[in-house]
Amino acid sequence: MIIRQAREEDAPDIAAVFNAYIGKSHMVTVGRSPKECVDLMQNKRAQVLVGHDFRGWMMGYASVKPYSERGGYAGAAEVSIFMDPQHTGKGGGQDLYDVLLPTALRLGYHHLTAKIWTANDGSIRFHERNGFKLVGIQHGIGMSGGRRIDMTIMERV
Ligand SMILES: CC(C)(COP(=O)(O)OP(=O)(O)OC[C@H]1O[C@@H](n2cnc3c(N)ncnc32)[C@H](O)[C@@H]1OP(=O)(O)O)[C@@H](O)C(=O)NCCC(=O)NCCS
């Protein structure tokens, strides 16, 4: 997989990867627009990485963004990662985090948070493998298909 910093023209592909998970009960309830992706890229304290195959097909993306814009949280960030459904389980997510996690450190972030729907065992396992530890569970914080769902908060310090 070829990994590089995202450019504005990647925004529709990034949104498409994210939106592929709409309706999967434990993942995405509301889609993301290309404009939201561009806004994230334009945040000087954020970084979006994309991974492509040799034909230029987007396989996935990962991002780090400030946890809060308030000064007291300057060293804290939130991470996110989504692989195209056709490209999960092939090592691409790990390849992206192998670049993203050192990038986050270079940006000055010493504390990373991952928010994961509790039913998403695969992502929880993936984050554990990448040094994230359980902080706790926010019970019933989300809503999907008319049901309240739990969010697992993990941190890497
Ligand atoms: C979670 C996700 C990013 C992982 O990326 P991936 O490319 O599928 O994972 P990799 O193939 O790089 O796997 C790396 C390691 O993570 C763990 N892992 C990944 N997916 C897993 C799963 N479904 N179940 C258990 N462990 C998993 C394994 O330990 C794996 O290492 P191993 O193969 O040596 O055992 C990807 O599956 C994905 O995008 N899933 C759907 C969207 C999503 O859940 N995003 C995160 C929202 S919080």
The ligand as an SDF file (V2000), in Angstrom:
LIG
                    3D

 48 50  0  0  0  0  0  0  0  0999 V2000
  -10.3300   -1.8170   12.2770 C   0  0  0  0  0  0  0  0  0  0  0  0
   -9.5470   -1.6820   10.9730 C   0  0  0  0  0  0  0  0  0  0  0  0
   -9.0860   -0.2540   10.7900 C   0  0  0  0  0  0  0  0  0  0  0  0
   -8.2900   -2.5880   11.0740 C   0  0  0  0  0  0  0  0  0  0  0  0
   -7.5890   -2.4990    9.8560 O   0  0  0  0  0  0  0  0  0  0  0  0
   -7.2510   -3.8430    9.0540 P   0  0  0  0  0  0  0  0  0  0  0  0
   -6.4810   -3.4780    7.8540 O   0  0  0  0  0  0  0  0  0  0  0  0
   -8.5060   -4.6020    8.8510 O   0  0  0  0  0  0  0  0  0  0  0  0
   -6.3490   -4.5920   10.1310 O   0  0  0  0  0  0  0  0  0  0  0  0
   -4.9620   -5.3080    9.8620 P   0  0  0  0  0  0  0  0  0  0  0  0
   -5.1480   -6.3640    8.8280 O   0  0  0  0  0  0  0  0  0  0  0  0
   -3.9110   -4.3010    9.6470 O   0  0  0  0  0  0  0  0  0  0  0  0
   -4.7770   -6.0230   11.2680 O   0  0  0  0  0  0  0  0  0  0  0  0
   -3.8080   -5.6270   12.2280 C   0  0  0  0  0  0  0  0  0  0  0  0
   -4.1360   -6.3120   13.5480 C   0  0  0  0  0  0  0  0  0  0  0  0
   -5.3070   -5.7670   14.1180 O   0  0  0  0  0  0  0  0  0  0  0  0
   -6.0810   -6.8050   14.7330 C   0  0  0  0  0  0  0  0  0  0  0  0
   -7.3700   -6.8850   14.0340 N   0  0  0  0  0  0  0  0  0  0  0  0
   -7.7340   -6.2050   12.9320 C   0  0  0  0  0  0  0  0  0  0  0  0
   -9.0050   -6.4890   12.5930 N   0  0  0  0  0  0  0  0  0  0  0  0
   -9.4340   -7.3710   13.5140 C   0  0  0  0  0  0  0  0  0  0  0  0
  -10.6630   -8.0370   13.7060 C   0  0  0  0  0  0  0  0  0  0  0  0
  -11.7300   -7.8800   12.9100 N   0  0  0  0  0  0  0  0  0  0  0  0
  -10.7780   -8.8710   14.7730 N   0  0  0  0  0  0  0  0  0  0  0  0
   -9.7300   -9.0530   15.6210 C   0  0  0  0  0  0  0  0  0  0  0  0
   -8.5260   -8.4510   15.4620 N   0  0  0  0  0  0  0  0  0  0  0  0
   -8.3940   -7.6230   14.4320 C   0  0  0  0  0  0  0  0  0  0  0  0
   -5.2870   -8.0710   14.6190 C   0  0  0  0  0  0  0  0  0  0  0  0
   -4.5150   -8.2110   15.8020 O   0  0  0  0  0  0  0  0  0  0  0  0
   -4.3950   -7.8040   13.4470 C   0  0  0  0  0  0  0  0  0  0  0  0
   -3.1640   -8.4320   13.5500 O   0  0  0  0  0  0  0  0  0  0  0  0
   -2.9740   -9.9670   13.1120 P   0  0  0  0  0  0  0  0  0  0  0  0
   -3.6020  -10.0970   11.7610 O   0  0  0  0  0  0  0  0  0  0  0  0
   -1.4990  -10.1270   13.1230 O   0  0  0  0  0  0  0  0  0  0  0  0
   -3.6810  -10.7640   14.1710 O   0  0  0  0  0  0  0  0  0  0  0  0
  -10.3710   -2.1350    9.7420 C   0  0  0  0  0  0  0  0  0  0  0  0
  -10.7290   -3.4890    9.8940 O   0  0  0  0  0  0  0  0  0  0  0  0
  -11.6070   -1.3120    9.4990 C   0  0  0  0  0  0  0  0  0  0  0  0
  -11.5340   -0.2740    8.8480 O   0  0  0  0  0  0  0  0  0  0  0  0
  -12.7440   -1.7870    9.9940 N   0  0  0  0  0  0  0  0  0  0  0  0
  -14.0110   -1.1720    9.7260 C   0  0  0  0  0  0  0  0  0  0  0  0
  -14.0960    0.2860   10.1630 C   0  0  0  0  0  0  0  0  0  0  0  0
  -13.7170    0.4690   11.5930 C   0  0  0  0  0  0  0  0  0  0  0  0
  -14.0900   -0.3040   12.4630 O   0  0  0  0  0  0  0  0  0  0  0  0
  -12.9420    1.5310   11.8390 N   0  0  0  0  0  0  0  0  0  0  0  0
  -12.5620    1.9040   13.1710 C   0  0  0  0  0  0  0  0  0  0  0  0
  -13.6620    2.6900   13.7740 C   0  0  0  0  0  0  0  0  0  0  0  0
  -13.2710    3.0640   15.4660 S   0  0  0  0  0  0  0  0  0  0  0  0
  1  2  1  0
  2  3  1  0
  2  4  1  0
  2 36  1  0
  4  5  1  0
  5  6  1  0
  6  7  2  0
  6  8  1  0
  6  9  1  0
  9 10  1  0
 10 11  2  0
 10 12  1  0
 10 13  1  0
 13 14  1  0
 14 15  1  0
 15 16  1  0
 15 30  1  0
 16 17  1  0
 17 18  1  0
 17 28  1  0
 18 19  1  0
 18 27  1  0
 19 20  2  0
 20 21  1  0
 21 22  1  0
 21 27  2  0
 22 23  1  0
 22 24  2  0
 24 25  1  0
 25 26  2  0
 26 27  1  0
 28 29  1  0
 28 30  1  0
 30 31  1  0
 31 32  1  0
 32 33  2  0
 32 34  1  0
 32 35  1  0
 36 37  1  0
 36 38  1  0
 38 39  2  0
 38 40  1  0
 40 41  1  0
 41 42  1  0
 42 43  1  0
 43 44  2  0
 43 45  1  0
 45 46  1  0
 46 47  1  0
 47 48  1  0
M  END
$$$$
